[in-house]
Amino acid sequence: MYKHVMLSMFHILSAFYFLCNKFYKNNFWKNLYFKKCF
């Protein structure tokens, strides 16, 4: 159960990281969301 939860959280974080890289290439958004993405 715990393994499944951690795996789900990992997928969520990976998806969020991907979205940050894909949609926040603009320097303004990149600087604004830098700490949230990394």
Biopython code that builds the backbone (N, CA, C, O; Angstrom):
import numpy as np
from Bio.PDB.StructureBuilder import StructureBuilder

atoms = [
    (1, "MET", "N", (0.844, -1.207, 0.000)),
    (1, "MET", "CA", (0.000, 0.000, 0.000)),
    (1, "MET", "C", (0.875, 1.252, 0.000)),
    (1, "MET", "O", (0.658, 2.163, -0.798)),
    (2, "TYR", "N", (1.847, 1.295, 0.881)),
    (2, "TYR", "CA", (2.719, 2.470, 0.941)),
    (2, "TYR", "C", (3.516, 2.634, -0.346)),
    (2, "TYR", "O", (3.746, 3.747, -0.820)),
    (3, "LYS", "N", (3.932, 1.494, -0.901)),
    (3, "LYS", "CA", (4.685, 1.531, -2.151)),
    (3, "LYS", "C", (3.832, 2.127, -3.264)),
    (3, "LYS", "O", (4.321, 2.921, -4.068)),
    (4, "HIS", "N", (2.560, 1.746, -3.312)),
    (4, "HIS", "CA", (1.640, 2.268, -4.319)),
    (4, "HIS", "C", (1.450, 3.773, -4.167)),
    (4, "HIS", "O", (1.426, 4.504, -5.157)),
    (5, "VAL", "N", (1.315, 4.234, -2.926)),
    (5, "VAL", "CA", (1.145, 5.668, -2.656)),
    (5, "VAL", "C", (2.373, 6.457, -3.101)),
    (5, "VAL", "O", (2.258, 7.506, -3.736)),
    (6, "MET", "N", (3.539, 5.939, -2.760)),
    (6, "MET", "CA", (4.770, 6.631, -3.139)),
    (6, "MET", "C", (4.939, 6.658, -4.654)),
    (6, "MET", "O", (5.398, 7.653, -5.215)),
    (7, "LEU", "N", (4.569, 5.566, -5.310)),
    (7, "LEU", "CA", (4.654, 5.490, -6.764)),
    (7, "LEU", "C", (3.701, 6.499, -7.403)),
    (7, "LEU", "O", (4.050, 7.149, -8.389)),
    (8, "SER", "N", (2.507, 6.628, -6.843)),
    (8, "SER", "CA", (1.533, 7.593, -7.344)),
    (8, "SER", "C", (2.045, 9.024, -7.180)),
    (8, "SER", "O", (1.908, 9.851, -8.082)),
    (9, "MET", "N", (2.635, 9.302, -6.017)),
    (9, "MET", "CA", (3.185, 10.638, -5.770)),
    (9, "MET", "C", (4.324, 10.932, -6.725)),
    (9, "MET", "O", (4.467, 12.056, -7.206)),
    (10, "PHE", "N", (5.135, 9.921, -6.998)),
    (10, "PHE", "CA", (6.247, 10.081, -7.939)),
    (10, "PHE", "C", (5.727, 10.418, -9.329)),
    (10, "PHE", "O", (6.292, 11.272, -10.011)),
    (11, "HIS", "N", (4.658, 9.757, -9.754)),
    (11, "HIS", "CA", (4.075, 10.028, -11.068)),
    (11, "HIS", "C", (3.495, 11.435, -11.136)),
    (11, "HIS", "O", (3.611, 12.114, -12.156)),
    (12, "ILE", "N", (2.873, 11.863, -10.051)),
    (12, "ILE", "CA", (2.313, 13.219, -9.988)),
    (12, "ILE", "C", (3.429, 14.256, -10.088)),
    (12, "ILE", "O", (3.311, 15.226, -10.836)),
    (13, "LEU", "N", (4.511, 14.052, -9.336)),
    (13, "LEU", "CA", (5.640, 14.976, -9.374)),
    (13, "LEU", "C", (6.303, 14.990, -10.742)),
    (13, "LEU", "O", (6.706, 16.047, -11.229)),
    (14, "SER", "N", (6.418, 13.818, -11.365)),
    (14, "SER", "CA", (7.019, 13.727, -12.694)),
    (14, "SER", "C", (6.166, 14.461, -13.720)),
    (14, "SER", "O", (6.688, 15.171, -14.579)),
    (15, "ALA", "N", (4.856, 14.286, -13.624)),
    (15, "ALA", "CA", (3.943, 14.965, -14.542)),
    (15, "ALA", "C", (4.010, 16.477, -14.349)),
    (15, "ALA", "O", (4.011, 17.231, -15.323)),
    (16, "PHE", "N", (4.066, 16.920, -13.091)),
    (16, "PHE", "CA", (4.150, 18.351, -12.800)),
    (16, "PHE", "C", (5.459, 18.937, -13.332)),
    (16, "PHE", "O", (5.477, 20.033, -13.894)),
    (17, "TYR", "N", (6.551, 18.194, -13.149)),
    (17, "TYR", "CA", (7.854, 18.609, -13.656)),
    (17, "TYR", "C", (7.822, 18.739, -15.177)),
    (17, "TYR", "O", (8.353, 19.698, -15.738)),
    (18, "PHE", "N", (7.199, 17.770, -15.837)),
    (18, "PHE", "CA", (7.069, 17.786, -17.288)),
    (18, "PHE", "C", (6.259, 19.001, -17.750)),
    (18, "PHE", "O", (6.630, 19.681, -18.706)),
    (19, "LEU", "N", (5.146, 19.262, -17.055)),
    (19, "LEU", "CA", (4.305, 20.406, -17.407)),
    (19, "LEU", "C", (5.056, 21.718, -17.223)),
    (19, "LEU", "O", (4.928, 22.634, -18.035)),
    (20, "CYS", "N", (5.839, 21.803, -16.153)),
    (20, "CYS", "CA", (6.630, 23.008, -15.918)),
    (20, "CYS", "C", (7.625, 23.224, -17.050)),
    (20, "CYS", "O", (7.780, 24.343, -17.539)),
    (21, "ASN", "N", (8.296, 22.164, -17.466)),
    (21, "ASN", "CA", (9.272, 22.280, -18.550)),
    (21, "ASN", "C", (8.615, 22.620, -19.877)),
    (21, "ASN", "O", (9.166, 23.378, -20.676)),
    (22, "LYS", "N", (7.442, 22.062, -20.108)),
    (22, "LYS", "CA", (6.770, 22.236, -21.392)),
    (22, "LYS", "C", (6.112, 23.611, -21.537)),
    (22, "LYS", "O", (6.220, 24.250, -22.584)),
    (23, "PHE", "N", (5.435, 24.057, -20.488)),
    (23, "PHE", "CA", (4.619, 25.262, -20.600)),
    (23, "PHE", "C", (5.224, 26.528, -20.001)),
    (23, "PHE", "O", (4.710, 27.623, -20.227)),
    (24, "TYR", "N", (6.307, 26.391, -19.242)),
    (24, "TYR", "CA", (6.886, 27.570, -18.606)),
    (24, "TYR", "C", (8.292, 27.866, -19.118)),
    (24, "TYR", "O", (9.187, 28.211, -18.346)),
    (25, "LYS", "N", (8.476, 27.723, -20.449)),
    (25, "LYS", "CA", (9.768, 28.037, -21.052)),
    (25, "LYS", "C", (10.045, 29.539, -20.989)),
    (25, "LYS", "O", (11.199, 29.966, -20.946)),
    (26, "ASN", "N", (8.979, 30.329, -20.984)),
    (26, "ASN", "CA", (9.125, 31.782, -20.882)),
    (26, "ASN", "C", (9.911, 32.128, -19.620)),
    (26, "ASN", "O", (9.640, 31.581, -18.551)),
    (27, "ASN", "N", (10.874, 33.021, -19.738)),
    (27, "ASN", "CA", (11.749, 33.362, -18.607)),
    (27, "ASN", "C", (10.982, 33.852, -17.385)),
    (27, "ASN", "O", (11.330, 33.510, -16.254)),
    (28, "PHE", "N", (9.944, 34.648, -17.604)),
    (28, "PHE", "CA", (9.149, 35.152, -16.482)),
    (28, "PHE", "C", (8.534, 34.005, -15.686)),
    (28, "PHE", "O", (8.677, 33.935, -14.465)),
    (29, "TRP", "N", (7.847, 33.104, -16.394)),
    (29, "TRP", "CA", (7.215, 31.971, -15.732)),
    (29, "TRP", "C", (8.263, 31.020, -15.167)),
    (29, "TRP", "O", (8.075, 30.435, -14.100)),
    (30, "LYS", "N", (9.376, 30.872, -15.899)),
    (30, "LYS", "CA", (10.443, 29.978, -15.458)),
    (30, "LYS", "C", (11.017, 30.454, -14.123)),
    (30, "LYS", "O", (11.234, 29.653, -13.214)),
    (31, "ASN", "N", (11.260, 31.758, -14.010)),
    (31, "ASN", "CA", (11.774, 32.322, -12.759)),
    (31, "ASN", "C", (10.733, 32.255, -11.644)),
    (31, "ASN", "O", (11.065, 32.012, -10.484)),
    (32, "LEU", "N", (9.474, 32.473, -12.011)),
    (32, "LEU", "CA", (8.404, 32.502, -11.018)),
    (32, "LEU", "C", (8.127, 31.115, -10.443)),
    (32, "LEU", "O", (7.852, 30.968, -9.253)),
    (33, "TYR", "N", (8.204, 30.097, -11.308)),
    (33, "TYR", "CA", (7.878, 28.729, -10.882)),
    (33, "TYR", "C", (9.108, 27.856, -10.646)),
    (33, "TYR", "O", (8.988, 26.651, -10.425)),
    (34, "PHE", "N", (10.278, 28.462, -10.694)),
    (34, "PHE", "CA", (11.513, 27.677, -10.579)),
    (34, "PHE", "C", (11.537, 26.815, -9.315)),
    (34, "PHE", "O", (11.824, 25.620, -9.376)),
    (35, "LYS", "N", (11.233, 27.431, -8.173)),
    (35, "LYS", "CA", (11.286, 26.702, -6.903)),
    (35, "LYS", "C", (10.185, 25.642, -6.819)),
    (35, "LYS", "O", (10.364, 24.608, -6.175)),
    (36, "LYS", "N", (9.053, 25.898, -7.466)),
    (36, "LYS", "CA", (7.966, 24.923, -7.435)),
    (36, "LYS", "C", (8.275, 23.725, -8.329)),
    (36, "LYS", "O", (7.841, 22.607, -8.048)),
    (37, "CYS", "N", (9.026, 23.960, -9.406)),
    (37, "CYS", "CA", (9.346, 22.874, -10.330)),
    (37, "CYS", "C", (10.560, 22.091, -9.880)),
    (37, "CYS", "O", (10.680, 20.904, -10.185)),
    (38, "PHE", "N", (11.460, 22.733, -9.160)),
    (38, "PHE", "CA", (12.675, 22.059, -8.737)),
    (38, "PHE", "C", (12.847, 22.131, -7.244)),
    (38, "PHE", "O", (13.826, 21.610, -6.710)),
]
sb = StructureBuilder()
sb.init_structure("model")
sb.init_model(0)
sb.init_chain("A")
sb.init_seg("    ")
for serial, (resi, resn, name, xyz) in enumerate(atoms, 1):
    if name == "N":
        sb.init_residue(resn, " ", resi, " ")
    sb.init_atom(name, np.array(xyz, "f"), 0.0, 1.0, " ", f" {name:<3s}", serial, name[0])
structure = sb.get_structure()
